[in-house]
Amino acid sequence: MHQLNKYLILLLVSCFVTNGFSQTKVLSIETEYPVSYATISFGDGQGIFADEEGYFYFTEKLYPDVDSLYISALGFKEKTVASSNLPEQLYLETETNTLDEVVIRATVDRKFKTETIEPYLDDDYYKCWLPTIESEIAVYFPNEDDRLKKIASVLFPITLESRDWNKRKRSNADKRAFSTLFKVKFYKNNNGLPGDPLTYSNIVFRATEKNGDEFELHVSEHDLMVPDGGFFVSLQVLGYTDDNGKLLPNKKYKEIKTKTGTVKIPTNFRPLLPFTDEINTYRTYIKRVFINGNGWVQFKKGNGIESSLLRSDLNNYGVGISLNIYKDE
């Protein structure tokens, strides 16, 4: 483990010990298995995530004005708990309607060819989305014909940053290091918006600067067949990790004190996500995942979104996709 990461972990542990915190584990009430990467929202646009083992850390020192937490995860009923005296374990109940939707699929055992839509890559920092843990970005892929298709992999474009700004245009520039965990979801098309999930599996990946300018996520094992109306694939940053890929406690906001009070600025996480103006339709949608009831919004001028990307007509996150196209029997 790098010396910097060791120092960061020791610092976080020190803060928790001295300032008081709660470590709570989220479990399924039916199976008592951990609910990995559950969402813990505070109801006013703030939130954190549980880690792979279902643990999350909440400290009243960082969030003194929070009195209730809302715990949620795909396939489970939301649970509300008081932030004071949090128990060591919290249990979520399974949504009965999601159980009804579970389908046992037979493996498609016939020849196929793979077709790939390449991602749109760009190393211009000014054309990038800066991920925050409050936002989820979804990209729509239409189903162009009636051939049977399965999603084989997703190619997420990434922009790397040079350590030395003056050398940023050099291809061999030394890149800033990062280790960031992302969650990926797949949705059915519901009248032009992300609808029901195609799978309730937790799909996550860790990206580092060593992955280069794109990350290919293989998903064949999930048997994601393309619906008639197309599908959405979404990306959501969970936070930074240690060298072993374990999610570190991350604070969503930086607090800056001004003469008129404290201003909260969303914490940005690396890597940057390049947007493009080379797609002639509006296929990108966003939502702020910690605001209860807030739905998806098309990333487009006139939809109430303040973004320098839109002012530059950069309307889409250029995700790529590989599909297995099955031949007729």
C-alpha positions as CSV (number, residue, x, y, z in Angstrom):
1,M,0.0,0.0,0.0
2,H,1.3,3.5,-0.9
3,Q,2.4,5.7,2.0
4,L,-0.2,8.3,1.1
5,N,-3.1,5.8,1.3
6,K,-1.7,4.5,4.7
7,Y,-1.7,8.1,6.0
8,L,-5.2,8.7,4.7
9,I,-6.7,5.7,6.4
10,L,-4.9,6.5,9.7
11,L,-6.2,10.0,9.5
12,L,-9.8,8.8,8.9
13,V,-9.6,6.4,11.8
14,S,-8.2,9.1,14.0
15,C,-11.1,11.4,13.1
16,F,-13.7,8.7,13.8
17,V,-12.2,7.8,17.2
18,T,-11.9,11.4,18.4
19,N,-15.1,12.9,17.0
20,G,-17.5,10.0,17.6
21,F,-19.1,7.9,14.8
22,S,-21.4,5.0,14.1
23,Q,-20.4,2.0,12.1
24,T,-23.5,0.2,10.9
25,K,-24.0,-2.9,8.8
26,V,-27.0,-3.2,6.4
27,L,-28.4,-6.7,6.0
28,S,-31.2,-8.5,4.3
29,I,-33.8,-9.5,6.8
30,E,-34.6,-12.7,4.8
31,T,-31.1,-14.0,4.3
32,E,-29.0,-11.9,6.8
33,Y,-26.5,-11.4,3.9
34,P,-24.9,-7.9,3.6
35,V,-26.6,-5.4,1.3
36,S,-23.6,-4.2,-0.6
37,Y,-23.4,-0.6,-1.7
38,A,-26.7,0.4,-0.2
39,T,-27.6,4.1,-0.5
40,I,-27.8,6.1,2.8
41,S,-29.4,9.4,2.0
42,F,-30.2,12.3,4.3
43,G,-33.3,13.6,2.6
44,D,-31.9,17.0,1.7
45,G,-29.6,16.2,-1.1
46,Q,-26.8,14.6,1.0
47,G,-25.8,11.0,1.2
48,I,-23.1,8.3,1.4
49,F,-22.8,4.6,0.5
50,A,-22.3,1.3,2.3
51,D,-19.3,-0.7,1.2
52,E,-19.2,-4.2,-0.2
53,E,-19.7,-5.8,3.2
54,G,-22.7,-3.6,3.9
55,Y,-20.9,-1.2,6.3
56,F,-21.3,2.5,6.4
57,Y,-19.9,5.2,8.7
58,F,-21.9,8.1,9.9
59,T,-20.5,10.8,12.1
60,E,-22.6,13.6,13.7
61,K,-19.4,15.8,13.6
62,L,-19.6,16.0,9.8
63,Y,-23.4,16.1,9.6
64,P,-24.6,17.9,12.8
65,D,-27.9,19.0,11.2
66,V,-29.1,15.5,10.1
67,D,-31.6,13.7,12.3
68,S,-32.9,10.9,9.9
69,L,-31.3,8.5,7.5
70,Y,-33.0,6.8,4.5
71,I,-31.6,3.4,3.7
72,S,-32.3,2.0,0.2
73,A,-31.1,-0.5,-2.3
74,L,-32.4,-2.1,-5.5
75,G,-34.9,-4.8,-4.7
76,F,-35.5,-3.7,-1.1
77,K,-38.0,-1.5,0.7
78,E,-36.6,1.8,1.9
79,K,-36.1,2.2,5.7
80,T,-36.0,5.3,7.7
81,V,-33.9,5.5,10.9
82,A,-32.9,8.2,13.4
83,S,-29.3,9.3,13.1
84,S,-28.8,9.3,16.8
85,N,-27.8,6.0,18.5
86,L,-27.6,4.1,15.3
87,P,-27.7,0.3,15.8
88,E,-24.8,-1.9,14.8
89,Q,-27.1,-3.7,12.3
90,L,-30.0,-2.5,10.1
91,Y,-32.2,-4.9,8.2
92,L,-34.0,-4.2,4.9
93,E,-37.0,-6.1,3.6
94,T,-37.2,-7.4,0.1
95,E,-39.7,-5.8,-2.2
96,T,-42.3,-8.5,-3.0
97,N,-42.9,-7.1,-6.5
98,T,-39.3,-7.5,-7.4
99,L,-39.4,-11.1,-6.4
100,D,-42.3,-11.6,-8.8
101,E,-40.2,-10.2,-11.6
102,V,-37.3,-12.7,-11.2
103,V,-37.1,-14.7,-14.4
104,I,-35.1,-17.9,-14.9
105,R,-33.5,-17.6,-18.3
106,A,-32.2,-20.5,-20.3
107,T,-28.7,-19.9,-21.7
108,V,-28.8,-19.0,-25.3
109,D,-26.6,-21.7,-26.9
110,R,-26.2,-20.8,-30.6
111,K,-23.8,-18.9,-32.8
112,F,-23.4,-15.2,-32.5
113,K,-21.3,-12.3,-33.8
114,T,-20.2,-9.4,-31.7
115,E,-21.0,-5.8,-32.8
116,T,-19.4,-2.9,-31.0
117,I,-20.3,0.8,-30.8
118,E,-17.1,2.5,-29.9
119,P,-16.9,5.1,-27.1
120,Y,-16.2,8.7,-27.7
121,L,-12.8,9.6,-26.2
122,D,-11.5,13.0,-25.4
123,D,-8.6,14.3,-23.3
124,D,-9.8,17.9,-23.1
125,Y,-10.5,18.6,-19.4
126,Y,-12.9,21.4,-20.3
127,K,-15.2,18.9,-22.1
128,C,-15.6,16.7,-19.1
129,W,-18.2,15.9,-16.4
130,L,-16.7,15.9,-12.9
131,P,-18.4,13.0,-11.0
132,T,-20.0,13.6,-7.6
133,I,-21.7,10.9,-5.5
134,E,-25.0,12.8,-5.7
135,S,-25.4,12.2,-9.5
136,E,-26.2,9.2,-11.6
137,I,-25.7,9.4,-15.4
138,A,-27.6,7.1,-17.8
139,V,-27.1,6.7,-21.5
140,Y,-29.8,5.3,-23.8
141,F,-29.2,2.6,-26.5
142,P,-32.0,2.0,-28.9
143,N,-32.8,-1.5,-30.2
144,E,-32.4,-1.0,-34.0
145,D,-34.0,-4.3,-35.2
146,D,-35.7,-7.6,-34.0
147,R,-32.5,-9.7,-33.8
148,L,-31.8,-11.4,-30.5
149,K,-29.1,-9.5,-28.6
150,K,-27.2,-9.8,-25.3
151,I,-25.1,-7.1,-23.8
152,A,-21.5,-8.4,-23.7
153,S,-19.6,-5.4,-22.4
154,V,-19.8,-1.6,-21.8
155,L,-17.0,0.7,-22.6
156,F,-16.8,3.8,-20.4
157,P,-14.6,6.6,-21.7
158,I,-12.3,8.2,-19.1
159,T,-10.1,11.4,-19.3
160,L,-6.9,11.2,-17.4
161,E,-5.2,14.3,-15.9
162,S,-1.5,15.1,-16.1
163,R,0.4,15.8,-12.9
164,D,2.0,18.7,-14.5
165,W,-0.6,21.1,-16.1
166,N,2.0,22.5,-18.5
167,K,2.8,19.1,-19.9
168,R,-0.9,18.0,-20.2
169,K,-0.8,17.8,-24.0
170,R,2.1,15.4,-24.1
171,S,1.1,11.7,-24.8
172,N,3.7,10.5,-22.3
173,A,2.8,12.9,-19.5
174,D,2.7,11.5,-16.0
175,K,-0.9,11.0,-15.0
176,R,-2.5,11.8,-11.7
177,A,-3.2,8.6,-9.7
178,F,-6.7,7.6,-8.5
179,S,-8.6,4.5,-7.4
180,T,-12.4,5.0,-7.7
181,L,-15.3,2.7,-7.3
182,F,-18.3,2.9,-9.7
183,K,-21.7,1.3,-9.7
184,V,-23.3,0.3,-13.0
185,K,-27.1,-0.2,-13.5
186,F,-29.1,-1.3,-16.5
187,Y,-32.7,-0.1,-17.0
188,K,-35.6,-0.9,-19.4
189,N,-36.9,2.0,-21.5
190,N,-40.0,3.4,-19.9
191,N,-41.5,5.9,-22.4
192,G,-38.1,7.5,-23.0
193,L,-36.8,7.4,-19.4
194,P,-34.9,4.8,-17.4
195,G,-37.5,2.4,-16.0
196,D,-37.3,-1.0,-14.2
197,P,-33.9,-2.6,-13.7
198,L,-32.8,-5.3,-16.1
199,T,-31.0,-6.9,-13.2
200,Y,-30.9,-6.5,-9.4
201,S,-27.3,-7.7,-9.2
202,N,-24.8,-5.3,-7.8
203,I,-22.4,-4.5,-10.6
204,V,-19.4,-2.4,-9.6
205,F,-15.9,-1.8,-11.0
206,R,-12.8,0.0,-9.8
207,A,-11.0,2.3,-12.2
208,T,-7.5,3.6,-11.9
209,E,-5.2,5.7,-14.1
210,K,-3.7,2.4,-15.3
211,N,-6.8,1.6,-17.3
212,G,-6.0,4.2,-19.8
213,D,-8.7,6.3,-21.6
214,E,-11.5,3.7,-21.4
215,F,-12.7,1.0,-19.1
216,E,-14.3,-2.1,-20.5
217,L,-16.8,-3.8,-18.2
218,H,-17.7,-7.4,-19.2
219,V,-21.2,-8.3,-18.2
220,S,-22.0,-11.4,-20.2
221,E,-22.5,-13.5,-17.0
222,H,-25.6,-11.4,-16.2
223,D,-27.5,-12.5,-19.3
224,L,-28.7,-9.0,-20.1
225,M,-30.9,-9.5,-23.2
226,V,-31.7,-6.3,-25.0
227,P,-35.5,-5.4,-24.7
228,D,-37.6,-4.4,-27.7
229,G,-37.6,-0.7,-26.6
230,G,-33.9,-0.5,-26.0
231,F,-32.1,0.0,-22.7
232,F,-30.2,2.5,-20.5
233,V,-26.9,1.9,-18.9
234,S,-26.0,4.2,-16.0
235,L,-22.9,5.1,-14.0
236,Q,-22.6,6.3,-10.5
237,V,-19.5,7.1,-8.5
238,L,-19.4,5.5,-5.1
239,G,-16.1,7.1,-3.9
240,Y,-12.4,6.5,-3.6
241,T,-10.9,3.1,-2.5
242,D,-7.7,1.8,-1.0
243,D,-5.2,-0.2,-3.0
244,N,-7.3,-3.4,-2.4
245,G,-10.4,-1.9,-3.8
246,K,-12.2,-1.3,-0.5
247,L,-14.4,1.7,-0.4
248,L,-13.1,4.5,1.8
249,P,-15.4,6.8,3.9
250,N,-16.0,9.8,1.6
251,K,-17.6,13.1,2.6
252,K,-19.9,14.4,-0.1
253,Y,-19.4,18.1,0.6
254,K,-16.4,20.4,1.2
255,E,-17.4,23.1,3.6
256,I,-16.0,26.6,3.0
257,K,-16.7,29.3,5.6
258,T,-17.6,32.7,4.2
259,K,-18.7,36.0,5.8
260,T,-22.3,35.1,5.2
261,G,-22.0,31.5,6.5
262,T,-20.8,28.1,5.5
263,V,-21.1,27.1,1.8
264,K,-21.3,23.4,0.9
265,I,-19.5,22.5,-2.4
266,P,-19.9,19.0,-3.8
267,T,-16.8,16.9,-3.7
268,N,-15.6,15.9,-7.2
269,F,-14.1,12.5,-7.8
270,R,-11.6,11.4,-10.4
271,P,-11.6,10.2,-13.2
272,L,-13.2,12.9,-15.4
273,L,-15.9,11.7,-17.8
274,P,-15.6,13.2,-21.4
275,F,-18.8,14.5,-23.0
276,T,-19.2,14.8,-26.8
277,D,-21.1,16.8,-29.4
278,E,-20.8,14.1,-32.0
279,I,-24.0,12.3,-31.3
280,N,-27.0,13.9,-33.0
281,T,-29.6,12.8,-30.5
282,Y,-30.0,13.5,-26.8
283,R,-29.3,10.1,-25.2
284,T,-27.9,11.2,-21.8
285,Y,-30.0,11.6,-18.7
286,I,-29.1,12.6,-15.1
287,K,-30.6,12.5,-11.7
288,R,-29.5,13.5,-8.2
289,V,-29.8,10.2,-6.4
290,F,-29.9,11.5,-2.9
291,I,-33.0,13.8,-3.3
292,N,-36.1,11.8,-2.6
293,G,-38.6,11.6,-5.4
294,N,-36.3,13.4,-7.9
295,G,-36.6,11.7,-11.3
296,W,-34.5,11.5,-14.4
297,V,-33.9,14.6,-16.5
298,Q,-32.7,14.6,-20.1
299,F,-29.3,16.3,-20.4
300,K,-30.4,19.1,-22.6
301,K,-30.7,22.9,-22.7
302,G,-34.0,24.1,-21.4
303,N,-34.4,21.4,-18.8
304,G,-33.2,23.5,-15.8
305,I,-29.7,22.1,-15.8
306,E,-26.8,24.5,-15.1
307,S,-23.8,23.1,-16.9
308,S,-20.9,24.6,-18.9
309,L,-21.1,21.4,-21.0
310,L,-24.5,22.3,-22.3
311,R,-23.4,25.8,-23.1
312,S,-20.7,24.2,-25.4
313,D,-23.3,21.8,-26.9
314,L,-21.7,18.8,-25.3
315,N,-24.9,16.9,-24.7
316,N,-23.8,13.3,-24.3
317,Y,-21.5,11.0,-22.3
318,G,-20.1,8.9,-25.2
319,V,-20.4,5.4,-23.7
320,G,-19.6,2.4,-26.0
321,I,-21.3,-1.0,-26.0
322,S,-20.6,-4.5,-27.3
323,L,-23.5,-6.8,-28.2
324,N,-23.6,-10.4,-29.0
325,I,-26.0,-10.7,-32.0
326,Y,-27.4,-14.2,-32.2
327,K,-28.0,-15.9,-35.6
328,D,-31.5,-17.3,-36.4
329,E,-31.9,-21.0,-35.7
